[in-house]
Amino acid sequence: MQEKNLTNELKQKQLVLTIQIIFVLMICSCFAIWAWELPYNQAPDEMMRYQIPTYIFNHSSLPTGYDQEAIYILGNWSYAFYPQMLGAIISAFFMQVMNLFRSTPEALLWAARLTSVLFGGITVFFTGKSIYKLSNNLGLSLLGMGLLGFLPQFTFLSCYVNNDVIAAAGASMIVYTMIATCFEPWRYRHSIYLSLGFIICALGYLNSYSFILVGGIFFLLINFFNIKHQVTDKKVFYKNFALIFCLSALAIFPFLIRNYLLYKDFFGMQVFHEEYMKWVAENGTTLQKPYELGNLLAMLTDPHFKSFTLQSFIGFFGYMSIRLDIKYYQIYYCLFGTGILAFVVQSIQKHFQQETPNLVIQRKRIAFILIMLGCLITFGLHWYYCLKIDYQPQGRYIMAIVAPFIIMITFGFEKIINFFIQPTKKSYIYLFILMSYILINVLIHNYYFLLSQNI
């Protein structure tokens, strides 16, 4: 009987995984269509970003920030100064494959954009896996995947050359690992997932480094917790620590060392700034301007900062030039606000329930606190950048938080649905919400996104 139950459980897991993969492929197909339709350089920083994979494609080597082909026409700016080369390397690989069949500029650009399609799909997949791990509910998992994949700004980020969606993918893998290990002892596969999350974040975008920090802290705390409660032993912990360190170091350190040898700057931030200041000193236009109207509180309460950040997290196309009609933003504000409120109410109710904390609940509390810390640090980095370096109130700079944000929203919706709807009809409600949400995305695509073809 036990063998039969294990077999049925395995089949159930395989079925769930198959359905999730099929749904992710459908969403990625939408990303790929958007990627084909979007004209070149009609998205933030795409020209600068595309220079790097183009150089790798043409020369079969990594550029430096001093290579003319990798320097932007303004500011002496070059993303080649940064060690975050993962996206560019993968884009160059896709371009090489495409070149075997078709070599037009449009085809090569689309191939480079497939990197964003790929990492958009990874983010959706691991967000869905996180929701399923927490709920054991396939319908809820698919709902969360749809809420993320068809969020207009996320669809947009998944269709052009950028590093923001790469950061979101790495963070989603770290968050999934943290959630998965709340329910089971830490195993080698978890170490591999965590290492991949670290690598993608480290070689993707600086904005997601907070999740490397909290992921590392979580690994240590949870394993010490497991050792204390005799769930695992120290030898297993040491082996997993060595596995995570070695995989991460082998992938990340070569890029950091290369940066230090080239510029005496591990992360490239100082040399990037120095080259920009040379541009300014040579009578170049000042391109980076910090917030000048007050302190942090003034900026956070500034209507312009709030509206642009929120709206560009939901959907803002072109170079922040194609804004949606206010009614669309109001729909998303209502949806997300309701989900957040319901999640908060649910969390407060659980806190006051007279429930004896078991190992899983205690692990979940640790994970929740650290994930929230990662989100807060991400916000803090963005606020500091806007306040002190360059005022850019854009939602893409906080997109690394999108996986935990969607998980929270999804469970908020579940709370509302459970309160009002009979269990037998929940699947129909999930389907209705998902189809309505997809319809809004299609309408936005038809009426706003395609405007970029006429600019």
C-alpha positions as CSV (number, residue, x, y, z in Angstrom):
1,M,0.0,0.0,0.0
2,Q,2.8,2.4,0.9
3,E,4.6,1.7,-2.4
4,K,1.3,2.4,-4.3
5,N,0.9,5.7,-2.5
6,L,4.5,6.7,-3.3
7,T,3.9,5.8,-7.0
8,N,0.7,7.8,-7.1
9,E,2.4,10.8,-5.4
10,L,5.2,10.6,-7.9
11,K,2.8,10.6,-10.8
12,Q,0.9,13.5,-9.3
13,K,4.2,15.5,-9.1
14,Q,5.1,14.7,-12.6
15,L,1.6,15.7,-13.9
16,V,1.9,19.0,-12.0
17,L,5.4,19.7,-13.4
18,T,4.2,18.9,-16.9
19,I,1.3,21.3,-16.7
20,Q,3.5,24.0,-15.2
21,I,6.0,23.6,-18.0
22,I,3.4,23.7,-20.7
23,F,1.9,26.9,-19.2
24,V,5.4,28.5,-19.0
25,L,6.0,27.6,-22.6
26,M,2.7,29.3,-23.6
27,I,3.7,32.4,-21.7
28,C,7.1,32.4,-23.2
29,S,5.5,32.2,-26.7
30,C,3.8,35.5,-25.8
31,F,7.1,37.0,-24.7
32,A,8.7,35.9,-28.0
33,I,5.9,37.5,-30.0
34,W,6.3,40.8,-28.2
35,A,10.1,40.5,-28.8
36,W,9.6,40.1,-32.6
37,E,7.1,43.1,-32.7
38,L,9.2,45.6,-30.7
39,P,11.4,47.8,-32.9
40,Y,15.1,48.1,-32.0
41,N,15.9,50.5,-29.2
42,Q,12.3,51.2,-28.2
43,A,12.9,50.2,-24.6
44,P,15.1,51.6,-21.8
45,D,18.9,51.1,-22.4
46,E,18.5,48.4,-25.1
47,M,21.0,50.1,-27.4
48,M,23.6,50.1,-24.6
49,R,22.8,46.5,-23.5
50,Y,22.8,45.2,-27.1
51,Q,26.3,46.5,-27.7
52,I,27.8,43.8,-25.4
53,P,26.3,40.6,-27.0
54,T,26.9,42.2,-30.4
55,Y,30.6,42.6,-29.6
56,I,30.8,39.0,-28.3
57,F,29.0,37.7,-31.4
58,N,31.4,39.6,-33.7
59,H,34.7,38.9,-31.9
60,S,34.1,35.7,-29.9
61,S,35.5,37.4,-26.8
62,L,34.4,39.6,-24.0
63,P,34.7,43.4,-24.5
64,T,36.3,45.8,-22.1
65,G,34.8,49.2,-21.2
66,Y,37.4,50.8,-23.4
67,D,36.5,49.0,-26.6
68,Q,34.9,51.5,-29.0
69,E,32.2,49.1,-30.1
70,A,31.1,48.7,-26.5
71,I,30.9,52.4,-25.6
72,Y,27.6,54.3,-25.8
73,I,27.3,57.4,-28.0
74,L,26.8,59.5,-24.8
75,G,28.6,59.7,-21.5
76,N,31.5,57.4,-22.2
77,W,29.1,54.8,-20.8
78,S,29.8,51.1,-21.3
79,Y,28.1,48.1,-19.6
80,A,31.3,46.2,-20.4
81,F,32.8,47.8,-17.3
82,Y,30.5,45.7,-15.2
83,P,31.1,41.9,-14.5
84,Q,27.4,41.1,-15.1
85,M,28.0,39.4,-18.4
86,L,25.7,36.4,-18.1
87,G,22.8,37.8,-20.2
88,A,25.2,39.1,-22.9
89,I,27.0,35.7,-23.2
90,I,23.7,33.8,-23.6
91,S,22.4,36.4,-26.1
92,A,25.6,36.1,-28.1
93,F,25.1,32.3,-28.1
94,F,21.5,32.6,-29.4
95,M,22.8,35.1,-32.1
96,Q,25.3,32.5,-33.2
97,V,22.7,29.8,-33.5
98,M,20.3,32.2,-35.4
99,N,23.2,33.1,-37.7
100,L,23.3,29.6,-39.0
101,F,19.8,30.1,-40.4
102,R,19.3,33.8,-40.9
103,S,21.6,36.8,-40.5
104,T,19.4,39.8,-40.9
105,P,19.7,42.5,-38.2
106,E,16.1,41.8,-37.2
107,A,16.7,38.1,-36.7
108,L,19.9,38.6,-34.7
109,L,18.2,41.1,-32.5
110,W,15.3,38.8,-31.9
111,A,17.7,36.0,-31.0
112,A,19.5,38.3,-28.5
113,R,16.1,39.1,-26.9
114,L,15.4,35.4,-26.4
115,T,17.6,35.6,-23.3
116,S,15.0,37.9,-21.7
117,V,12.3,35.4,-22.9
118,L,14.2,32.6,-21.2
119,F,14.7,34.4,-17.9
120,G,11.2,35.7,-17.9
121,G,10.1,32.0,-18.3
122,I,12.4,30.9,-15.5
123,T,10.9,33.6,-13.2
124,V,7.4,32.5,-13.9
125,F,8.3,28.8,-13.4
126,F,9.9,29.2,-10.1
127,T,7.2,31.5,-8.8
128,G,4.7,28.9,-9.7
129,K,6.7,26.2,-8.0
130,S,6.9,28.4,-4.8
131,I,3.2,28.8,-4.8
132,Y,2.6,25.1,-5.3
133,K,5.1,24.2,-2.6
134,L,3.2,26.5,-0.1
135,S,-0.3,25.5,-1.1
136,N,-0.2,22.1,-2.8
137,N,-2.8,23.6,-5.2
138,L,-2.1,23.4,-8.9
139,G,-4.9,25.9,-9.8
140,L,-3.5,28.5,-7.4
141,S,0.0,27.9,-8.8
142,L,-1.2,28.5,-12.4
143,L,-3.0,31.6,-11.3
144,G,0.2,33.1,-9.8
145,M,2.2,32.2,-12.9
146,G,-0.4,34.0,-15.0
147,L,-0.5,37.0,-12.7
148,L,3.3,37.4,-13.2
149,G,3.7,36.4,-16.8
150,F,0.9,38.7,-18.0
151,L,1.8,41.7,-15.9
152,P,2.4,44.2,-18.7
153,Q,5.7,45.5,-17.4
154,F,7.0,42.0,-16.8
155,T,5.9,40.9,-20.3
156,F,7.7,44.0,-21.6
157,L,10.9,43.2,-19.7
158,S,10.8,39.7,-21.1
159,C,10.9,40.9,-24.7
160,Y,13.9,43.1,-25.1
161,V,17.6,43.1,-24.1
162,N,17.9,44.0,-20.5
163,N,19.3,42.7,-17.2
164,D,16.3,43.5,-15.0
165,V,14.5,40.3,-15.8
166,I,17.6,38.3,-15.2
167,A,17.7,39.7,-11.7
168,A,14.1,38.7,-11.2
169,A,14.9,35.2,-12.3
170,G,17.8,34.7,-9.9
171,A,15.8,36.1,-7.0
172,S,12.9,33.8,-7.9
173,M,15.2,30.7,-7.7
174,I,16.6,31.8,-4.3
175,V,13.1,32.5,-3.0
176,Y,11.9,29.0,-4.2
177,T,14.8,27.3,-2.5
178,M,14.1,29.1,0.8
179,I,10.4,28.1,0.6
180,A,11.1,24.5,-0.4
181,T,13.5,23.9,2.4
182,C,10.9,24.9,4.9
183,F,9.1,21.6,4.3
184,E,12.0,19.2,4.0
185,P,15.6,18.8,5.1
186,W,18.2,20.6,3.0
187,R,19.4,18.4,0.1
188,Y,22.0,18.7,-2.6
189,R,19.4,19.7,-5.2
190,H,18.5,22.7,-3.0
191,S,22.2,23.7,-2.9
192,I,22.3,23.5,-6.7
193,Y,19.1,25.7,-7.0
194,L,20.5,28.2,-4.5
195,S,23.9,28.3,-6.3
196,L,22.2,28.9,-9.6
197,G,20.2,31.7,-8.0
198,F,23.4,33.3,-6.6
199,I,25.1,33.0,-10.0
200,I,22.2,34.5,-12.0
201,C,21.9,37.4,-9.5
202,A,25.6,38.0,-9.3
203,L,26.1,38.0,-13.0
204,G,22.7,39.5,-13.8
205,Y,22.2,42.8,-12.1
206,L,23.4,44.6,-8.9
207,N,19.8,45.3,-7.9
208,S,19.2,41.7,-6.9
209,Y,22.3,41.3,-4.7
210,S,20.1,41.7,-1.6
211,F,18.7,38.2,-2.4
212,I,22.2,36.7,-2.4
213,L,22.7,38.2,1.1
214,V,19.4,36.9,2.5
215,G,19.7,33.5,0.7
216,G,23.1,33.0,2.3
217,I,21.9,34.0,5.7
218,F,18.9,31.7,5.3
219,F,21.1,28.7,4.3
220,L,23.2,29.1,7.5
221,L,20.2,29.7,9.9
222,I,18.1,26.9,8.5
223,N,21.0,24.4,8.6
224,F,21.9,25.4,12.2
225,F,18.2,25.1,13.0
226,N,18.1,21.6,11.4
227,I,21.3,20.5,13.2
228,K,19.9,21.7,16.6
229,H,16.6,19.7,16.0
230,Q,18.6,16.7,14.7
231,V,17.0,16.9,11.3
232,T,20.4,16.7,9.7
233,D,24.0,16.5,10.8
234,K,27.1,18.7,10.5
235,K,28.7,16.6,7.8
236,V,25.7,17.1,5.5
237,F,25.9,20.9,6.2
238,Y,29.6,21.1,5.4
239,K,29.1,19.2,2.1
240,N,26.2,21.5,1.1
241,F,28.2,24.6,2.1
242,A,31.1,23.4,0.0
243,L,28.9,22.6,-2.9
244,I,27.2,26.1,-2.9
245,F,30.5,27.9,-2.4
246,C,32.4,25.9,-5.2
247,L,29.6,26.2,-7.8
248,S,29.1,29.9,-7.1
249,A,32.8,30.7,-6.9
250,L,33.6,28.9,-10.1
251,A,31.0,30.8,-12.0
252,I,31.3,34.3,-10.4
253,F,34.9,34.8,-9.3
254,P,36.4,34.7,-12.8
255,F,34.3,37.7,-13.8
256,L,35.2,39.6,-10.7
257,I,38.9,38.8,-11.0
258,R,38.9,39.8,-14.7
259,N,37.3,43.2,-13.6
260,Y,40.0,43.7,-11.0
261,L,42.8,42.9,-13.4
262,L,41.4,45.3,-16.0
263,Y,40.2,48.2,-13.9
264,K,41.3,47.5,-10.2
265,D,37.5,47.5,-9.6
266,F,35.7,44.3,-8.8
267,F,32.2,45.6,-9.6
268,G,33.1,48.2,-12.2
269,M,31.1,51.0,-10.5
270,Q,34.0,53.3,-9.8
271,V,35.5,53.0,-13.3
272,F,32.1,53.5,-14.9
273,H,31.7,56.7,-12.9
274,E,35.2,57.9,-13.7
275,E,34.7,57.6,-17.4
276,Y,31.4,59.5,-17.1
277,M,33.1,62.3,-15.2
278,K,35.7,62.5,-17.9
279,W,32.8,63.0,-20.4
280,V,31.4,65.8,-18.2
281,A,34.8,67.4,-17.8
282,E,35.1,67.5,-21.6
283,N,31.9,69.6,-21.8
284,G,29.7,66.6,-22.2
285,T,26.0,66.9,-21.2
286,T,25.3,66.0,-17.6
287,L,23.3,62.8,-17.9
288,Q,23.0,61.7,-14.2
289,K,21.1,64.0,-11.9
290,P,20.2,63.0,-8.3
291,Y,17.0,64.0,-6.7
292,E,17.4,67.7,-5.9
293,L,14.1,68.7,-4.2
294,G,14.8,67.4,-0.6
295,N,15.7,64.4,1.5
296,L,14.5,60.8,1.3
297,L,11.2,61.5,2.9
298,A,10.5,64.3,0.4
299,M,11.3,62.0,-2.5
300,L,9.2,59.1,-1.2
301,T,6.2,61.4,-0.7
302,D,6.8,63.2,-4.1
303,P,3.7,62.5,-6.3
304,H,6.0,62.2,-9.4
305,F,8.2,59.6,-7.7
306,K,5.3,57.5,-6.4
307,S,3.3,57.6,-9.6
308,F,6.1,56.9,-12.0
309,T,7.5,54.1,-9.9
310,L,4.2,52.4,-9.4
311,Q,3.0,52.9,-13.0
312,S,6.2,51.7,-14.5
313,F,6.1,48.6,-12.3
314,I,2.7,47.8,-13.9
315,G,3.3,48.9,-17.5
316,F,5.1,51.8,-19.2
317,F,6.5,51.2,-22.7
318,G,9.1,52.8,-24.9
319,Y,11.7,55.0,-23.1
320,M,9.1,55.7,-20.4
321,S,7.1,57.5,-23.2
322,I,4.0,55.3,-23.7
323,R,1.9,55.4,-20.6
324,L,-1.3,53.4,-20.2
325,D,-4.7,55.1,-19.7
326,I,-5.3,55.8,-16.0
327,K,-8.2,53.2,-15.9
328,Y,-5.7,50.4,-16.4
329,Y,-3.5,51.5,-13.6
330,Q,-6.6,51.8,-11.4
331,I,-7.6,48.2,-12.2
332,Y,-4.1,46.9,-11.2
333,Y,-4.1,49.1,-8.1
334,C,-7.4,47.6,-7.1
335,L,-6.3,44.0,-7.8
336,F,-3.0,44.3,-6.1
337,G,-4.2,46.4,-3.2
338,T,-7.0,43.9,-2.5
339,G,-4.5,41.0,-2.6
340,I,-2.1,42.7,-0.3
341,L,-4.8,43.6,2.2
342,A,-6.2,40.1,2.2
343,F,-2.7,38.7,2.7
344,V,-2.0,41.0,5.6
345,V,-5.3,40.1,7.3
346,Q,-4.5,36.4,6.8
347,S,-1.0,36.8,8.3
348,I,-2.4,38.6,11.3
349,Q,-5.1,35.9,11.9
350,K,-2.4,33.2,11.7
351,H,-0.2,35.1,14.1
352,F,-2.9,35.2,16.8
353,Q,-4.1,31.6,16.3
354,Q,-3.2,29.5,19.3
355,E,-1.1,27.1,17.3
356,T,2.0,25.3,18.6
357,P,4.8,26.1,16.2
358,N,6.3,23.0,14.6
359,L,9.5,22.8,12.6
360,V,7.8,23.8,9.3
361,I,6.1,26.8,10.8
362,Q,9.3,28.0,12.5
363,R,11.3,27.6,9.2
364,K,8.5,29.5,7.3
365,R,8.8,32.4,9.7
366,I,12.6,32.6,9.2
367,A,12.1,32.5,5.4
368,F,9.3,35.1,5.5
369,I,11.4,37.6,7.5
370,L,14.5,37.2,5.3
371,I,12.5,37.4,2.1
372,M,10.9,40.6,3.3
373,L,14.4,41.9,4.3
374,G,15.6,41.2,0.8
375,C,12.7,43.2,-0.7
376,L,13.3,46.1,1.7
377,I,17.0,46.2,0.8
378,T,16.1,46.2,-2.9
379,F,13.8,49.2,-2.3
380,G,16.6,50.9,-0.3
381,L,19.2,50.5,-3.0
382,H,16.8,52.0,-5.5
383,W,15.9,54.9,-3.3
384,Y,19.6,55.6,-2.6
385,Y,20.4,55.5,-6.3
386,C,17.6,58.0,-7.1
387,L,18.4,60.3,-4.2
388,K,22.2,60.4,-4.5
389,I,23.2,59.3,-8.0
390,D,20.5,59.5,-10.7
391,Y,16.8,60.2,-10.2
392,Q,15.2,57.4,-12.2
393,P,11.8,56.4,-10.7
394,Q,11.3,53.3,-12.7
395,G,9.7,50.1,-11.6
396,R,12.1,47.9,-13.4
397,Y,14.8,48.8,-10.8
398,I,12.8,46.9,-8.1
399,M,11.7,44.1,-10.4
400,A,13.8,41.6,-8.4
401,I,11.0,41.6,-5.8
402,V,8.4,40.5,-8.3
403,A,8.4,36.8,-7.3
404,P,7.6,37.3,-3.6
405,F,5.2,40.1,-4.5
406,I,3.2,37.8,-6.8
407,I,3.3,35.0,-4.3
408,M,1.8,37.4,-1.7
409,I,-0.9,38.7,-4.1
410,T,-1.8,35.1,-5.1
411,F,-2.3,34.0,-1.5
412,G,-4.3,37.1,-0.8
413,F,-6.7,36.2,-3.6
414,E,-6.9,32.7,-2.2
415,K,-8.0,34.1,1.1
416,I,-10.8,36.1,-0.5
417,I,-11.9,33.2,-2.7
418,N,-12.0,30.8,0.2
419,F,-14.1,33.2,2.1
420,F,-16.8,33.8,-0.6
421,I,-16.6,30.7,-2.8
422,Q,-17.5,27.1,-2.3
423,P,-14.5,24.7,-2.7
424,T,-16.0,22.9,-5.6
425,K,-16.2,26.2,-7.6
426,K,-12.8,27.6,-6.8
427,S,-11.2,26.3,-10.0
428,Y,-13.8,28.2,-12.1
429,I,-12.9,31.4,-10.2
430,Y,-9.2,30.9,-10.8
431,L,-9.9,30.4,-14.5
432,F,-12.1,33.5,-14.6
433,I,-9.6,35.7,-12.9
434,L,-6.8,34.4,-15.1
435,M,-8.7,34.8,-18.4
436,S,-9.8,38.3,-17.4
437,Y,-6.2,39.2,-16.5
438,I,-4.9,37.8,-19.8
439,L,-7.5,39.8,-21.7
440,I,-6.3,43.0,-20.1
441,N,-2.8,42.2,-21.2
442,V,-4.0,41.6,-24.8
443,L,-5.8,44.9,-24.8
444,I,-2.8,46.8,-23.5
445,H,-0.6,45.0,-26.1
446,N,-3.0,46.0,-28.9
447,Y,-3.6,49.6,-27.9
448,Y,-0.3,50.7,-26.2
449,F,2.6,48.3,-26.8
450,L,2.1,48.4,-30.6
451,L,2.4,52.2,-30.5
452,S,6.1,51.7,-30.2
453,Q,6.2,50.7,-33.9
454,N,5.1,54.2,-34.9
455,I,7.5,56.2,-32.8
